[in-house]
Amino acid sequence: MALMYLTKSRERFSISSLLSPKFFYFLAVLAVVTSALSVYTNLRSEKNTPKNEPVTEEIDSNEKALTKAEDKVLPKTTPQPELNVGSEPTPTPKTKPTPKPLPASTVTRKVLVLDFDPIVNGQRLHNLLGWENPQALETQFVVDVKSASGNYVNYQIVEHRQLDDFPVLNSGFDFDGDSFLDCWNDLDRPESKCHTSVGVDYNKLLTDYGSDVCAARNSGAIHEVWVWGGPYFGFYESRLAGPGAFEYNSPPLTGTSCNKQLPIMGFSYERGVAEMLEDLGHRTEAAMSHTYGGGAENRTSHNWDRFGLVKAQSPDYDYSGCGSVHYAPNSLSDYDWSRSSPAKSTCQDWLNYPYLTGATQQIGCSSWGCSGYGYLKWWFSHLPHFTGVAPDGKWNNWWRYVLDYKEATALNPWQELLSRFLVFWGNITTALRSGFGSAAFEKN
């Protein structure tokens, strides 16, 4: 039939005809019909197969070779000693070993740090108010991310630029030492003093504090920017600039000169490393939701849904995946990271990605030390970080999407199309095997 279509007119046949939409539609229909016939044939053969057929034990080539070698040493005519072992044990069925995923090689990501830590009353702001040292925090953060990513992410701080300044807000307002302390010392934190509803001017952030940050990104001198400040400095936890920027736990930043995507992390030296990991966690959730076209609880439409599944938020399921940034697998509420009561979870199985078996274990807070800091490191350590491409068309190393989404998808321009087709095809085959039961097409 395909030849009839292509040779209907010899004069019209060309290589371009193989690339026509009609030809691809034909291949898709043929694939669906072929699969349906295969499934139908398998179902009929299974139905008509007698239940008690004799089973013939198969001997692989290695066993045959071993038998021949033994025959040469001990001919069959030689009487063999009898072993008094009582009744014969039931043979253990042979199982094919599950392949082991290979960890991805380490990559280095260069970071520019803009540290807004002005001198107030003769001291750096973080010292004056008894807050944390930002350089000590970022050093520990680099160590934690490398460890939790299976040694994949090696952040390298190429410059820590300490700025004796407050950043300018979108409204044009600029704190000084007195006005900031007036805000901080007023426990009501009124809008008139603290400007709580106004964010920082991100475009100025990238141009007005010592260098053109986008130029550094465009040249490859840096990969991302970390910005330090105190409360009410107006930073998002994470924001994305550059072409194709998307929701990054904040609106995409437009109007820059970046021709590569630039992640911008907003850290607070009033907090600790745990909050830095939480910021990165929300960036991860945003990047992976964008990669898979969304993410939600109480469904398992794709691998990102499955990874983040939380039983307490998913009434149709009796188990969790690895949870989310705010919910551990056994959590009952936000930030419930110290609950000792375990829940059934598939999280350990994700260390075998993409060779998932669906195996579950009882997981409680003892797995991460019952702290938020421990939980976030545990959660990141289960994020897939292996080589190759999964059956759904996504990289086995999800950190690639977190670090540089544009680069990750540019390396495989057909990835998104392939992924969507595989999800659709998986729904089709599942529906055929289940007789089009209602569970075949899960809610989006």
N, C-alpha and C positions, 0 to 999 in steps of 0.2 A: 504494500500500500504506500509505504514511504517512497519507494522507487517510482511508483505511478505518479505521486505528487511531484517528484523532482524532475521526472522525464516527460511530463505532460507535453511540454514543448521543448525540443532540443535547443531551439534558438534562444529561449529565455533562460536556460539553465546556466548558472554561474556560481562561483564560490559565495557570492553575496546572498544567493538564495538559501544557503545553509544557515545564514545568520538572520534570516527573516523572522519576525515574530510568529508567523504561522507555523514555521518549522518547530520552534521551541514550544508552541502550544501543543503541537502534535506529539512531541516527545513527552511532555508533561502528562497528557491524556494516556499515552501508551504506558508510561510508568505506573500511573494509578491503576489502569486496567490489569497490567501484569501483576502488580502487587496484590490486588484484590483476588485474582484467580489463584495466586500462590497461597494466600491465606485460606481461601475457600477449600482448595485441594488438601492443604494440611489438616484443616478441621475435619473434613470427610474421612481422611485416612486415619486420624486419631479416633474418630467415632467408630470406624469399622475394624479397628485393630483388636484382636482378642486380648482379654485382660491378663491371661495366664500363659503367655508365650514363653518357651524356654529361652533363657539368656545364655548366649555364647560368650565365654570370657575371651577378650581380646588380649593378645600378647604383642607388645610393641617390639620394634626392631632391636632395641638394646637387649631385651629379654631373650629374643631368639639367638642373638649373637652369644650371649652368656651361656645359653643352653648348649650350643654347639661346642663352645670352649670346654664346658664341663664334660661333654661326651668324649672329647679327645683325652682328657685326663683320667676319667673314670668311665670306661666303656659300659654300655648298658648291660652286658653279660656279667659284669662284676657285681656280686651281691652287695647291697648297700645296708649299712647298719640301721636297725629300726629305732625310731625315737618314741619313747613312751610318754606321750604328751596328753593322753586322755582324749577327750572329744576334740574334734577339729574346730579351731576358732572361726568365727564368721569373717570372711574376707572383708577387708576395709575397702570401700569403693575409692577408686583413684579420682582425685580432683585436680583440675588444671590450676596451677598456681596463679594467683592474681599478680599481674605485672606491678612493679614498683615504679612510681613516678620519679623522674630525675629532677633535683632542684636546679633552678635557673642560676646562671653565673651572675656574680655581683656586678652591679652597674653603679657608677658614680654620678651623683646629681649635685651640681654646683649651686651654692646658695649665697645670695647677697642679703645681709642682715641690716635693716634700718632700725636702730635702737633709739627711740625717743625717750631719753632719760635726762631731763633738764636739771641744771643745778638750781636748787631752791634753798634759800637760807644757808648757803655755803656747802650744801651736800647734794649728791645725786638724789633724785626723787625717791628711788627705791630704797636708798639708805635712810633718808629722812623719815619715811613712814614705816620702816621695819619690814619691807617687802623682800622678795627674793632677788638674788643676783641673776640677771638675764643670761649672762654668759655661762654661768654654772648650769642653769636650766637647759639651755640649748645643747650643751655638751652631753648631759645625761640623755636628752631626747634623741640625739644622734645615735647613741649606744643602744637605746631601747628599740628604736625603729630597725636598726640593722639586725639585732637579735630576733625580734618578733617577725621579721620578714624572711627568716631563714638565711640570713647574710646576703640577701639580694640587694637591699637598698643601702647604699653607702653615701650618706649626705656629707658633702664637703663644704664647709663655710669658707668661701674664698675672700670675703671681707665682712668684718663686723664694724659697721659705721656708727659710732656713738654720736648722737646729735643732742646738742644743748638747746633743745627747742621742744615746743608743743606743736603737733600737726594742726594745720588749718582745717576747720570743719566746712561742710558744704554751704553753710549759711554765711561763711566768711569770718565767723567768730574764731578767735585764736586765744586760748588760755595763756595767762602768764602765771608765775608762781603764786601771787596773792589770790587771783581769782580761782585758781584750782583748789587751793587750801580752803577758801571760803566755801566752795562746793563740798569738799570732802568732809569738812567739820560740821556741816549741817546735816544731821542724820535724816532729815526729810528728803534730802537730795532734790530740791525743787527744780523744775525745768528752767526757771529764770536764772539759776546759778550753774546748773550742771549740763544744760543743753542735752538732756537725755534722749530726745527724739531726733537729734541731728547726727548724721554720720560724718566720717572724715572725707575730705576731698581727695578721692583716690587718684584722679588725674594729676593733681599737684604732687601727690605722693611719689609719682613715677618720674617727675621732671624737676622738682624744685629743691631737692635735698642732696645736692652734690654731684649728681650725674643723671644722664638719660637712661633710665632703667630698661626701657624697651630696646634701646640701641644695644645694650649689653646682652639682652635676651636674643635679639636678632642675630648677633655675631656669634652666639654660642658660648660667650664668656660666663653666662649663668643660665640656670634652668628655672629657678624660682626665687621668690623674695619672701623673707620673713620679717614682719614688722612688730617691734616691741613697744608697749605703752602701758599706761595705767587705766583704771576705770574711767569711762566717759571720754576716752580718746576717739571713740567712734569707729573702731575696727570691726569688721565681720570676722568670724572664725576662719573663714576661707572665702576667697573670691577668685574668679577666673577672668583674665583679659586675653585679647588676641582673637584671631579668626576662628569662627565656630564656637566661641565661648558659650557656655550653657549654665543653667542653674547649678550653683556650686555651694549649696547651703546659703546662697545669697544670689541676687540678680547678677547676670553677666556684666562685666565692665566694658563699656563701649567708649569710642572716641579716643583711643590710644594709638600710638604708632607701632605697636607690637605686630609683627607679621608671623610670630609663632605664639602658641598659647603660653601664657604666663600665670602659674598659680601664685597667689598672694596669701600667705598665712598671717593671721592677726593673733598675736600672743600677748598675754598679760603677765607682768612680773609681780602682780598682786596675788597670782595663783601659783600652781606648781606644774610639774611634769605630767601629772595625771590629766590635767585640763588640756595640756598641749596634745596629748594622745587622743583625747576626746575630740579636739578640733580636727585632727587628722582623720579620726573615725567618721565624722560627719562629711568630710571631703570624700572619703572612700565610699560612703553610702550614696552620695550624689553622683560620683563618677560611675559606679556600678549600676545604679538605677538608670542612668543615661545610656550605658552600654547595652542593657537588656530591655530598654524601652519602658522601664518602670519597675517598681518593687512594691510589694504589699504583703501584709499578713493574711492568714486564713486562705492561702492559695499556694500552689506549687506549679505555677505555669512555666517556670524556667529555673535555671540553677541558682540565680540570685535570690529568687523567692525561697527556694529550698534551704539555702545557706542561712538566711535571716529569719527563718520560721521560729515563732515563739508560741508555745502551747497556750499560755495565758491569754494571748491575743488572737488565737486561732481556734474557735470552738469546734470546727469540723475536723480537727486533728488531735490525736492523743500523744503527740511527741513534739519536740522542738528540733530545730537545726542547731546552728551556733549562736542564734540570737542576734541582737542588734547592739548599737552603741549604748543605748539606754536600758535595754532589757537583756539580761542573761537568759540562758535556756530555761532556768528554773524560777525566774523573776515573776512576781505577781503585780509589780508596779514599776514606775520609773525609778532608776538608780537603786533598784533592789538587788544589790550585788553581794550582800552578806547573808543571804538566805542559805541555811544549811540543808534544808529539805530538798532532796534531789528530784529531778525530772528526767524522763526518758528523752534522750537526745541522740541525734546522728552525728554530732560534731566531730568525734574522733575519726569517723569514716572519711571526713573531708581531707585528712592527711594523706589519703590514697587517690585524691582527685587526679584524673577524671574517672578512675576505676572504682566508682562508688558501688557499694554492695547494699546499702540501706541498713546496715547493722546499727543497732542502738545500744547505748549504755546509760546507766543512771548517773547523772551529772549534778553535783552540788557545789557550793562555793569553796569547798576544800580543794577543788581543782585549780583555783587561782589565788588562794590565800584569803578569800573573803573580803577583799578590798576592791574599790573601783580601779585603782592603779593596776593591781594584779589582773583584774578581769580584762581590762583593755589590752594588756600585753598578751594574755591568753587568747582573746578573740582575734587579734591580728595574726597570731602564730598559726591559726587554722585557715586563714585566707589563702586560697590556692596560689602557689608560688613555684610552679613547675614548668618544665620545657614542653614545647609542642602545642598542638591545637586540639581542643576537645571536640567530641561529636557534634556539639551545637554550633561549631564554627568560631567559638571564642578562644582566645589564648588561654592555655592552662595556667598562665601566670597573670592573675588579676591585677597585680601591682603595676603592670604596664599601663593599664587604663587609669590608675590613680596618679601615676607620675606624669604621664604625657598622653592624654587621650588621642590627640591629633596624630601623634607619631605612631601610636599603637594601631590605629585604624588605617593610617596611610600605608603601612607595610602590607596590608592585605585589603585592597579596596573592595573585594567581593565578600568580605567577611559578614557585613550586615545583611546582604541579600541571602547569602548561604544560611546564616543563622535563622532568618525568618522562614526560609523554605523548610529547614529541618524541623523547626517547631511545628509548622503546619503539617508536614509529612508525618511527624510523630503522632499528632492528633488523629490523622486519617487512619494510620495503621492500628492505633489503640482502639479507635471506634469500631473498626472492622473485626478485631479480635474479640471485642466485648459485646458484639451485636448492637452497636450504637447505643450503649448504656449511657445514662446521664452523666456518669463520672468521666466520660472520655474527653469532653470539652470543658475544661475548668473555667470558672468565672475569671474575668479579667478585672 
